[in-house]
Each structure stands twice: as structure tokens, then as C-alpha cells.
Amino acid sequence: MANEHILWADDEIELLKPHILFLENKGYKVTTVNNGRDAIDEVKKQYFDIIFLDENMPGISGLEVLKQVKEYRNDLPVVLITKNEEEGMMEDAIGTKIDDYLIKPAHPNQILLSIKKILEKRELVKEKTTSGYQQEFRNIGMTMGERLSFEDWKNLYKKLVYWEVNFDQSQETGMEEIFKMQKQEANKNFCRYVEDNYIKFLPYDNAQAPIMSHTLMRRGILTEQEPGKPFFFILIDNLRFDQWRTISPIISEYFRVEKEDLYLSILPTSTQYCRNAIFAGLMPSDIEKRFPGKWSNDEDDGGKNNFEGDFFTDLLGRLRKPLKTKYTKVVNLDQAKDMLDDIPNMFSNEMNVIVYNFVDSLSHARTDYKIMRELAEEEPAYRSITLSWFEHSPLWEAMKKIAEKGGKIVISTDHGSVRVTEAIKVIGDKKTTSNLRYKTGKNLSYNKKEVFEIQKPEDGLLPKQHLSSNFIFARENGYFVYPNNQNHYSNYYDNTFQHGGISIEEMLIPLITLAAK
């Protein structure tokens, strides 16, 4: 039985007694007033769950009541009831944040439906989400039992993210643990798929291979550039597909999503390897050969991504695409503001590249700072923080400017990240790489059953730092720790977001084409 408290304001309230009795019989408590002033006074005196407000009352109008009520209690749902169907009045009401409106004479069942839509929406969504996933659970499980192609894996991951984001919106449904188990199973199978196929996918001329980091520019980005039309490639560092799905509703206000695709990141799934591969159009070992002074190995000092613009210019030359371009990298707020101010000037270029570092910084901050761990303890919170950042970021302001001028955008990333929970022991010397999800170095000692190894770096088109070097990668939710200080590292890194290894979240990453509305 319902127990919500309704305030109903109408100058003909006596004529609505049958409606009020109907609602009281359904378990609602109803307080009535016959003018706007009394409605405002009642809101200030006691708590209501919802207001039904007549638009045309003597004294102050329904729209003025609405405005004052929202100023006092912005979270209070208001349903406007009106005889006026003029478009201008409706726009005024919607602009003043009504939650629903009904045209007189309103039937009792219409009133009830409006209440349920507003007050019981969360429970109804929760029930629908639960029943929907229960039906889908078996289908996803059967799909994972089959031999999947790359297209199959993309579709499966899109389904998983769809339910993951739905669970965020519906909050507790009782299905979250079952979903986590199914996602873990998907990750385990995906890791096997990568291990079986990764080396085969790497040749540049393999047209059957999925788009990967080193082929992204020529197969996924430059194909979207049209002569004479403003074009922007925005790379948001470390943007997972679920984070894209979380921010996409905002973006859809200004842009039409022409393509929503996924591509496969190379290994290691770290900025140094993936992003250089994107802009050079080459795998890391080939970048090292072509640019001996501009590639830095893991053990080298200094920045590892200082020459992306040079690599990109070289790639355009090799592809014989003499485009007028501009490359902009944003790593702090001052640079973000400069980029925003520069957007109008960018329209004189045929192609603009914007690399925006925030999500990766958020991921590292969550590891290093206790307060960030508390703010983003679980996956839904991590997505929520990404959404809050994006909604108030200079990047979104820049994108709105691009939309206003009719620009086209491709959004992508270099890699994703995964929340790590399982410690994997490894032993190496002082020059072993520090990344938690992959290691390369001399004389690495590990359990071969716990890692994916590329014994010969040249097979993975990776630089060979020493004669005995090899690469190992953590699978699923694993991360590497040294046995002599395992408890310390486990306590510090457990449940943090890391990248460098093999997981759906790190390797299947967004490739989105947007056209201004």
C-alpha cells in the first residue's frame, strides 16, 4: 500500500473530490488547497512527495507557484495540470522543471500513472532490469560457450556494458553479484581468445585482423575525414567503453552518434606503447627502428610520449595525406583553457588532434590518494566521477563549440583499465619494469600458468632491451607483486584501477564517430 503524501492545488478542488477519494483508496495521503499562496505555505510547513498544480488559478499563476516551490525545494516533483495546450506555455513549464503535465479533464488513472511514473519509477526500473537480465543471463552464457569472432566479442562486451550501466541507474537489483561472476567468466574466455590470436593479428597487411592501435589511424580515423569539412580526432586517455556509455547521453544533446564501435588495443595496454603506436601507425619495435632518438624503453629515464605529434606528421607523409593539421595535448587545466580558446582557430585546419589526459590521471590518483579511493571505491562510482568531470570540463565546452560550427568528431582512446584484485608473484632484477600489469626484463621468474608470455619480443613487434628479455602480461584482474613484500603491495594496490595487461576493459575500447546535430 502506498503512503506518499500528495499536495493538490486547484481553485476548483471541490470538484475533484472523486479523484482525491480514488487516490486515498490507493493508500496516498492527500492535502488540498485552492490557491497558489496556500500551496507555497504548505510546502514550507510540511513534507510532500509530489504536487499536482493547476496552471490557471486566481492570484499567482501555477507557473509562478512552480518557480517558488522549486526555489524552496528543488527536488520536489511537480505535475502541472492545465487546459492550455499552447506550445509556448508548455515550453515555459518544461523550462521551469516540471516533472510531468496533464491536460484537463484528467482521468483518475492518468493521475495514478503520473504518480507511479515519478515516485515508483526507481522500483519499476529495478524490477524491469532484474527480469530483463535474468532472461539475458542464459543467452550470454550460451554465447560464451561458442567459438567467438572479434565481432562476436564486441557485441558480447556491448551487452555486458549495457547491463552494467543499467544496474547503475536502477541501483540495487539483487543481480549484481551474478553479473560480476558472468563478467569474470567473459574475461577469462576473452583472455584465451587474445592469447590464441594476438600474434596472428599483428601484421600490417592482415585485412582480416581487427582494427588495432597501429592500424587505428589509417583504418578507423582518417577514413572519417572528409575534404573541406572541419574534423577533430579527440583521444581521451584511458577511456573505457562503460565510461563512454555513461557520458554519451550528455553528448547526444549536441551530436548524433554515427558509429559506435570498438577496436583492439595492442599489448602492453599502456600509454607508452599504445598511444605512440596510434600516432606513428607502427608497432613499438618499428617505432624504435624508425625513430631511434624518439622511442624510450621502460628502463630509460624521461617522458615516454613526447613525440606523438612528430610521429603523426611522419605517418601522414607515408600515407601521402598532405593535410593541414594541428596537434594539441592537454595535461593540465591551463592547457585545457588554452585549447578551449583556440577552438575557433582550429576550424582553418583540415584535421585537428586533441589528446586529453584526465581519466588516466583519475585512475592514478585513485591509487595514490586515499580520498580518491573512497570517492571511487566501486565501478559505478568510478563511472560517476568520470561523468561529473566530463559534464563540467573544458573538453565538453570545446565539443559544444565544435558542434555549433558543424564539426565532425571521432572520439577514441589508447587503452582502458581494469580493477585488480588478484596478486600474482613475480621475481625480477632492479631493471624489471614497474608496471603492475606487465613486466619485461632479464631473468624474470614466474608461474607460466598465471601469465600470458611473449618469449620473443620480436614476435609481438616489441622492442628487445636485452638478449634474454621477454614480456609477461597479467590476465583478467591480476597484478604482479614481489614475494618479499607481497602483503604491503597487496594492501596498497588491491582494488585499484590498472592497465598494461589483458582484459576486456583494457583491450576492447571505444571508437566513436559524432556528427553535429
C-alpha positions as CSV (number, residue, x, y, z in Angstrom):
1,M,0.0,0.0,0.0
2,A,1.3,3.4,-0.9
3,N,2.0,6.0,1.8
4,E,3.3,9.0,-0.1
5,H,1.9,12.5,0.7
6,I,0.4,14.5,-2.2
7,L,-0.3,18.2,-2.3
8,W,-3.1,19.2,-4.8
9,A,-3.6,22.8,-5.6
10,D,-6.6,23.8,-7.7
11,D,-9.1,26.6,-7.4
12,E,-11.9,24.1,-8.2
13,I,-10.7,21.5,-5.7
14,E,-14.2,20.7,-4.5
15,L,-15.0,19.3,-8.0
16,L,-12.0,16.9,-7.7
17,K,-13.3,15.0,-4.6
18,P,-13.8,11.8,-6.6
19,H,-10.2,11.9,-7.8
20,I,-9.0,12.5,-4.2
21,L,-11.0,9.7,-2.8
22,F,-9.6,7.4,-5.6
23,L,-6.1,8.3,-4.5
24,E,-6.8,7.9,-0.8
25,N,-8.3,4.4,-1.5
26,K,-5.0,3.6,-3.2
27,G,-3.2,4.5,0.0
28,Y,-2.0,8.0,-0.7
29,K,-2.4,10.9,1.8
30,V,-3.7,14.0,0.0
31,T,-3.7,17.6,1.3
32,T,-5.7,20.1,-0.8
33,V,-5.6,23.9,-1.2
34,N,-7.5,26.1,-3.6
35,N,-4.8,28.8,-4.4
36,G,-1.2,29.2,-5.1
37,R,-0.3,31.2,-1.9
38,D,-1.6,28.4,0.3
39,A,0.3,25.8,-1.8
40,I,3.6,27.6,-1.2
41,D,2.8,27.9,2.5
42,E,2.0,24.2,2.8
43,V,5.3,23.3,1.1
44,K,7.1,25.3,3.7
45,K,5.2,23.8,6.6
46,Q,5.4,20.1,5.8
47,Y,7.0,17.4,3.7
48,F,5.3,16.3,0.4
49,D,6.4,13.7,-2.1
50,I,4.7,15.3,-5.1
51,I,2.5,18.3,-6.0
52,F,-0.4,18.4,-8.5
53,L,-0.6,22.0,-9.5
54,D,-3.4,23.8,-11.6
55,E,-1.8,26.1,-14.1
56,N,-4.6,28.7,-14.1
57,M,-5.6,29.8,-10.6
58,P,-6.7,33.2,-9.3
59,G,-3.9,35.3,-7.7
60,I,-0.5,34.0,-8.6
61,S,-0.3,31.6,-11.5
62,G,0.6,28.0,-11.5
63,L,3.9,28.7,-13.2
64,E,4.8,31.3,-10.5
65,V,4.0,28.8,-7.8
66,L,6.1,26.2,-9.6
67,K,9.1,28.6,-9.7
68,Q,8.8,29.4,-5.9
69,V,8.3,25.8,-4.9
70,K,11.4,24.8,-6.9
71,E,13.4,27.6,-5.3
72,Y,12.4,26.3,-1.9
73,R,12.6,22.5,-2.6
74,N,14.3,21.8,-6.0
75,D,13.9,18.0,-5.6
76,L,10.1,18.1,-5.1
77,P,8.3,16.6,-8.2
78,V,5.6,18.9,-9.7
79,V,2.9,17.8,-12.1
80,L,1.2,20.7,-13.9
81,I,-2.5,20.3,-14.8
82,T,-3.7,22.7,-17.5
83,K,-6.4,23.4,-20.1
84,N,-3.8,25.3,-22.1
85,E,-2.2,23.3,-24.8
86,E,-0.3,26.1,-26.4
87,E,3.3,25.3,-27.2
88,G,4.8,28.4,-25.6
89,M,3.2,27.7,-22.2
90,M,4.4,24.1,-22.3
91,E,8.0,25.3,-23.1
92,D,7.8,27.7,-20.1
93,A,6.6,24.9,-17.8
94,I,9.3,22.5,-19.0
95,G,11.9,25.2,-18.7
96,T,10.8,25.7,-15.1
97,K,11.5,22.0,-14.4
98,I,8.0,20.3,-14.2
99,D,8.2,16.6,-13.9
100,D,5.0,15.9,-15.9
101,Y,1.9,17.6,-17.2
102,L,-1.7,16.6,-17.7
103,I,-4.4,18.1,-19.8
104,K,-7.8,18.8,-18.2
105,P,-10.0,17.0,-17.6
106,A,-7.6,14.4,-16.2
107,H,-8.9,10.8,-15.6
108,P,-8.0,9.3,-12.2
109,N,-6.0,6.6,-13.8
110,Q,-3.9,9.3,-15.6
111,I,-3.2,10.8,-12.2
112,L,-2.2,7.4,-10.8
113,L,0.0,6.7,-13.8
114,S,1.8,10.0,-13.3
115,I,2.4,9.3,-9.7
116,K,3.8,5.8,-10.4
117,K,5.9,7.2,-13.2
118,I,7.5,9.7,-10.9
119,L,7.5,8.2,-7.5
120,E,7.7,4.5,-8.2
121,K,10.0,4.7,-11.3
122,R,13.0,3.5,-9.4
123,E,11.3,0.4,-8.2
124,L,9.7,-0.3,-11.5
125,V,13.0,0.2,-13.3
126,K,14.7,-2.1,-10.8
127,E,12.1,-4.8,-11.4
128,K,12.4,-4.5,-15.1
129,T,16.1,-4.5,-15.1
130,T,16.2,-7.6,-12.9
131,S,13.7,-9.6,-15.1
132,G,15.5,-8.4,-18.2
133,Y,18.9,-9.5,-17.1
134,Q,17.5,-12.9,-15.8
135,Q,16.3,-13.5,-19.4
136,E,19.6,-12.4,-20.9
137,F,21.8,-14.2,-18.5
138,R,21.3,-17.6,-20.2
139,N,21.8,-16.1,-23.7
140,I,25.1,-14.5,-22.7
141,G,26.2,-17.7,-21.1
142,M,25.4,-19.8,-24.2
143,T,27.2,-17.2,-26.4
144,M,30.4,-17.5,-24.3
145,G,30.4,-21.2,-24.8
146,E,30.8,-20.8,-28.6
147,R,33.9,-20.1,-30.6
148,L,33.6,-16.3,-30.9
149,S,35.0,-14.0,-33.6
150,F,36.2,-10.5,-32.9
151,E,32.8,-9.1,-34.0
152,D,31.1,-11.5,-31.5
153,W,33.4,-10.3,-28.7
154,K,32.5,-6.7,-29.5
155,N,28.8,-7.5,-29.4
156,L,29.1,-9.5,-26.2
157,Y,31.0,-6.7,-24.4
158,K,28.4,-4.1,-25.5
159,K,25.7,-6.3,-24.0
160,L,27.7,-6.6,-20.7
161,V,28.2,-2.8,-20.5
162,Y,24.5,-2.3,-21.3
163,W,23.5,-4.3,-18.3
164,E,26.3,-2.8,-16.1
165,V,25.2,0.8,-16.8
166,N,21.5,-0.3,-16.3
167,F,22.4,-1.7,-12.9
168,D,23.9,1.7,-12.0
169,Q,20.7,3.5,-13.0
170,S,18.4,1.1,-11.2
171,Q,20.7,0.8,-8.2
172,E,20.3,-2.4,-6.1
173,T,18.6,-5.1,-8.1
174,G,20.0,-8.2,-6.3
175,M,21.6,-9.3,-9.6
176,E,25.0,-7.5,-9.2
177,E,26.9,-10.5,-7.8
178,I,25.6,-12.8,-10.5
179,F,26.6,-10.2,-13.2
180,K,30.1,-9.9,-11.7
181,M,30.5,-13.7,-11.9
182,Q,29.4,-13.7,-15.6
183,K,31.7,-10.8,-16.4
184,Q,34.6,-12.6,-14.8
185,E,33.8,-15.7,-16.9
186,A,33.7,-13.5,-20.0
187,N,37.1,-12.0,-19.1
188,K,38.6,-15.4,-18.7
189,N,37.3,-16.5,-22.1
190,F,38.4,-13.2,-23.7
191,C,42.0,-13.7,-22.4
192,R,42.1,-17.1,-24.0
193,Y,40.9,-15.6,-27.3
194,V,43.6,-12.9,-27.2
195,E,46.3,-15.5,-26.4
196,D,45.2,-17.7,-29.3
197,N,45.0,-14.9,-31.8
198,Y,47.1,-11.8,-30.8
199,I,50.3,-12.6,-32.7
200,K,48.3,-13.5,-35.8
201,F,46.6,-10.1,-35.8
202,L,49.8,-8.0,-35.8
203,P,51.0,-7.9,-39.5
204,Y,50.2,-4.6,-41.1
205,D,48.7,-6.2,-44.2
206,N,46.3,-8.5,-42.4
207,A,43.0,-7.2,-43.6
208,Q,41.2,-9.9,-41.6
209,A,42.6,-8.6,-38.3
210,P,40.5,-6.2,-36.2
211,I,41.4,-2.5,-36.1
212,M,44.3,-2.2,-33.6
213,S,46.4,0.6,-32.2
214,H,48.9,0.6,-35.0
215,T,46.2,0.5,-37.7
216,L,43.7,2.8,-36.0
217,M,44.7,6.0,-37.7
218,R,44.5,4.6,-41.3
219,R,41.5,2.2,-40.8
220,G,39.4,4.0,-38.1
221,I,40.3,7.7,-38.0
222,L,41.5,9.1,-41.4
223,T,38.6,7.2,-43.2
224,E,36.2,9.6,-41.4
225,Q,37.9,12.8,-42.6
226,E,36.1,14.5,-45.5
227,P,37.7,17.1,-47.7
228,G,36.7,20.6,-46.9
229,K,34.9,19.7,-43.7
230,P,36.2,20.5,-40.2
231,F,37.3,17.3,-38.5
232,F,38.6,16.6,-35.0
233,F,40.1,13.5,-33.5
234,I,39.8,13.6,-29.7
235,L,41.8,11.0,-27.8
236,I,40.7,10.8,-24.1
237,D,43.4,8.9,-22.4
238,N,42.3,5.6,-20.7
239,L,38.6,5.9,-21.5
240,R,36.8,2.6,-21.1
241,F,33.7,1.7,-23.1
242,D,31.5,1.8,-20.0
243,Q,32.7,5.3,-19.3
244,W,31.8,6.3,-22.8
245,R,28.3,4.9,-22.4
246,T,28.0,6.9,-19.2
247,I,28.8,10.3,-20.8
248,S,27.1,9.6,-24.2
249,P,23.6,10.8,-23.1
250,I,25.1,14.3,-22.5
251,I,26.9,14.2,-25.8
252,S,23.7,13.2,-27.7
253,E,22.2,16.7,-26.9
254,Y,24.6,18.2,-29.4
255,F,25.8,15.3,-31.6
256,R,24.4,12.4,-33.5
257,V,26.3,9.2,-32.9
258,E,27.1,7.9,-36.5
259,K,29.2,5.0,-35.4
260,E,29.7,3.3,-32.0
261,D,32.5,0.8,-32.5
262,L,35.2,-0.9,-30.5
263,Y,38.8,-1.6,-31.5
264,L,41.6,-3.8,-30.0
265,S,44.4,-2.2,-28.1
266,I,47.9,-3.6,-28.6
267,L,49.9,-5.1,-25.7
268,P,51.1,-3.8,-23.3
269,T,47.9,-1.7,-22.8
270,S,49.9,1.3,-21.5
271,T,50.1,4.8,-22.8
272,Q,53.8,4.5,-23.8
273,Y,53.1,1.6,-26.2
274,C,49.5,2.2,-27.4
275,R,49.5,5.9,-27.9
276,N,52.8,6.0,-29.8
277,A,51.6,3.1,-31.9
278,I,48.4,5.1,-32.8
279,F,50.2,8.2,-34.0
280,A,53.1,6.5,-35.6
281,G,50.9,3.9,-37.3
282,L,53.6,1.4,-36.3
283,M,54.2,-1.2,-33.7
284,P,56.7,-0.3,-30.9
285,S,59.7,-2.2,-32.3
286,D,59.2,-0.5,-35.7
287,I,58.9,2.9,-34.0
288,E,62.2,2.3,-32.2
289,K,63.9,1.4,-35.6
290,R,62.4,4.4,-37.5
291,F,62.9,7.0,-34.7
292,P,65.9,5.7,-32.6
293,G,66.2,9.0,-30.8
294,K,62.5,9.4,-30.0
295,W,61.5,6.0,-28.6
296,S,62.1,5.4,-24.9
297,N,62.2,1.9,-23.4
298,D,60.7,1.2,-20.0
299,E,64.1,1.4,-18.2
300,D,65.0,4.7,-19.9
301,D,64.6,8.0,-18.0
302,G,62.3,10.8,-19.0
303,G,58.9,11.0,-20.7
304,K,57.7,8.2,-22.9
305,N,55.2,10.2,-25.0
306,N,57.0,13.4,-26.1
307,F,57.0,12.9,-29.8
308,E,53.4,11.9,-30.8
309,G,53.0,15.0,-33.0
310,D,56.2,14.2,-34.9
311,F,55.1,10.6,-35.3
312,F,51.7,11.7,-36.7
313,T,53.3,14.1,-39.2
314,D,55.5,11.3,-40.4
315,L,52.6,8.9,-40.7
316,L,50.6,11.4,-42.9
317,G,53.7,11.7,-45.1
318,R,53.9,7.9,-45.5
319,L,50.2,7.7,-46.3
320,R,50.5,10.6,-48.8
321,K,47.9,12.7,-47.0
322,P,49.2,16.3,-47.1
323,L,46.6,17.6,-44.6
324,K,46.8,20.9,-42.8
325,T,46.7,19.6,-39.2
326,K,47.2,20.8,-35.6
327,Y,48.2,18.5,-32.7
328,T,47.2,19.7,-29.2
329,K,48.0,17.8,-26.0
330,V,46.2,18.7,-22.7
331,V,47.7,17.6,-19.4
332,N,46.6,20.3,-17.0
333,L,43.8,22.9,-16.6
334,D,45.7,25.8,-18.1
335,Q,46.4,23.9,-21.2
336,A,42.7,22.9,-21.3
337,K,41.6,26.5,-21.2
338,D,44.1,27.4,-23.9
339,M,42.7,24.6,-26.1
340,L,39.2,25.9,-25.5
341,D,40.1,29.4,-26.5
342,D,41.8,28.0,-29.7
343,I,38.8,26.0,-31.0
344,P,37.6,28.8,-33.4
345,N,41.1,28.9,-35.0
346,M,41.2,25.2,-35.4
347,F,38.4,25.4,-38.0
348,S,41.0,26.6,-40.5
349,N,42.7,23.2,-40.3
350,E,41.6,20.1,-42.2
351,M,42.3,17.9,-39.2
352,N,42.8,18.6,-35.5
353,V,44.1,16.2,-33.0
354,I,43.4,16.8,-29.3
355,V,44.9,14.4,-26.7
356,Y,43.2,14.9,-23.4
357,N,44.7,13.5,-20.3
358,F,42.2,13.3,-17.4
359,V,40.7,9.8,-17.0
360,D,44.2,8.3,-16.7
361,S,45.2,10.9,-14.1
362,L,42.0,10.0,-12.2
363,S,42.9,6.3,-12.3
364,H,46.4,7.0,-10.9
365,A,45.0,9.5,-8.3
366,R,42.7,6.8,-7.1
367,T,45.7,4.6,-6.5
368,D,47.8,7.2,-4.8
369,Y,45.3,9.2,-2.7
370,K,43.1,7.7,0.0
371,I,40.3,10.3,-0.6
372,M,40.1,9.3,-4.3
373,R,39.8,5.6,-3.3
374,E,36.9,6.5,-1.1
375,L,35.2,8.5,-3.8
376,A,35.6,5.8,-6.4
377,E,35.6,2.6,-4.4
378,E,33.4,0.7,-6.8
379,E,32.9,0.6,-10.6
380,P,29.7,2.7,-10.5
381,A,31.4,5.4,-8.5
382,Y,34.3,5.4,-11.0
383,R,31.9,5.9,-13.9
384,S,30.0,8.6,-11.9
385,I,33.2,10.6,-11.3
386,T,34.0,10.4,-15.0
387,L,30.6,11.7,-15.8
388,S,30.8,14.6,-13.3
389,W,34.3,15.6,-14.6
390,F,33.2,15.5,-18.3
391,E,30.0,17.4,-17.7
392,H,32.0,20.4,-16.2
393,S,35.2,20.0,-18.2
394,P,36.7,22.4,-20.8
395,L,36.7,19.4,-23.1
396,W,32.9,19.3,-23.2
397,E,32.8,23.1,-23.6
398,A,35.1,22.7,-26.6
399,M,33.0,19.9,-28.1
400,K,29.9,22.2,-27.8
401,K,31.8,24.9,-29.7
402,I,32.7,22.3,-32.4
403,A,29.0,21.3,-32.6
404,E,27.9,24.9,-33.0
405,K,30.1,25.2,-36.1
406,G,29.1,21.9,-37.6
407,G,32.3,20.0,-36.9
408,K,32.7,16.2,-37.0
409,I,34.5,14.4,-34.2
410,V,35.9,10.9,-33.7
411,I,36.4,10.1,-30.0
412,S,38.7,7.2,-29.0
413,T,41.4,6.3,-26.5
414,D,44.6,4.4,-26.2
415,H,43.7,1.8,-23.7
416,G,41.3,1.1,-20.9
417,S,41.8,-0.1,-17.3
418,V,40.7,-2.9,-15.0
419,R,40.1,-3.1,-11.3
420,V,42.7,-5.5,-9.9
421,T,42.0,-8.0,-7.1
422,E,44.4,-11.0,-7.6
423,A,48.1,-10.8,-6.7
424,I,50.5,-12.7,-9.0
425,K,54.0,-13.4,-7.7
426,V,57.0,-12.5,-10.0
427,I,60.7,-12.1,-9.4
428,G,63.0,-9.8,-11.4
429,D,66.1,-7.7,-11.1
430,K,66.3,-4.0,-10.4
431,K,65.7,-3.1,-14.0
432,T,62.4,-5.0,-14.3
433,T,59.6,-2.7,-15.3
434,S,57.4,-1.3,-12.6
435,N,54.0,-1.6,-14.3
436,L,51.7,-3.9,-12.3
437,R,50.0,-5.5,-15.3
438,Y,53.0,-6.3,-17.5
439,K,56.7,-7.0,-16.9
440,T,59.7,-7.0,-19.2
441,G,63.3,-7.6,-18.2
442,K,66.1,-10.2,-17.8
443,N,65.7,-13.4,-15.8
444,L,62.1,-13.0,-14.8
445,S,60.8,-15.8,-12.6
446,Y,57.0,-16.6,-12.6
447,N,54.5,-19.3,-12.9
448,K,53.8,-19.7,-16.6
449,K,50.2,-20.9,-15.9
450,E,49.4,-17.5,-14.3
451,V,50.5,-15.2,-17.1
452,F,50.5,-14.7,-20.9
453,E,54.1,-14.6,-22.1
454,I,55.7,-13.4,-25.3
455,Q,59.1,-15.2,-25.0
456,K,60.5,-13.4,-28.1
457,P,59.6,-9.7,-28.1
458,E,60.1,-9.6,-31.9
459,D,57.0,-11.9,-32.2
460,G,54.9,-9.3,-30.6
461,L,56.7,-6.5,-32.5
462,L,58.0,-5.2,-29.2
463,P,61.5,-3.7,-28.5
464,K,64.1,-6.2,-27.2
465,Q,66.0,-4.5,-24.5
466,H,68.3,-7.4,-23.7
467,L,69.2,-10.8,-25.3
468,S,67.2,-12.6,-22.6
469,S,64.3,-10.2,-22.4
470,N,60.7,-11.3,-22.6
471,F,57.3,-9.9,-21.8
472,I,54.7,-11.2,-19.5
473,F,51.1,-9.9,-19.0
474,A,48.6,-10.3,-16.2
475,R,45.3,-11.7,-17.2
476,E,41.8,-10.7,-16.1
477,N,42.0,-9.0,-12.6
478,G,45.6,-10.0,-11.8
479,Y,48.5,-7.7,-10.9
480,F,52.2,-8.5,-10.2
481,V,53.8,-8.4,-6.8
482,Y,57.2,-9.2,-5.4
483,P,57.2,-12.1,-2.9
484,N,59.5,-10.4,-0.4
485,N,56.9,-7.6,0.2
486,Q,53.7,-9.1,-1.0
487,N,51.4,-8.1,1.8
488,H,52.5,-4.4,1.5
489,Y,51.9,-4.3,-2.2
490,S,48.6,-6.2,-2.0
491,N,47.2,-3.8,0.7
492,Y,48.3,-0.8,-1.4
493,Y,47.2,-1.9,-4.9
494,D,44.3,-4.2,-4.3
495,N,41.0,-2.8,-5.8
496,T,42.8,-0.1,-7.8
497,F,42.4,0.6,-11.5
498,Q,45.4,-0.5,-13.5
499,H,46.3,-1.1,-17.1
500,G,49.0,-2.9,-19.2
501,G,47.6,-6.4,-19.3
502,I,44.8,-8.4,-20.9
503,S,41.2,-7.9,-20.1
504,I,38.0,-6.8,-21.9
505,E,38.1,-3.5,-20.1
506,E,41.7,-2.7,-21.2
507,M,41.6,-4.0,-24.8
508,L,38.1,-3.5,-26.2
509,I,38.0,0.2,-26.3
510,P,35.7,2.9,-27.8
511,L,35.9,4.2,-31.4
512,I,33.0,6.7,-31.8
513,T,32.1,8.9,-34.7
514,L,30.0,12.0,-33.9
515,A,28.3,14.5,-36.3
516,A,26.9,17.8,-35.1
517,K,23.1,18.0,-34.9
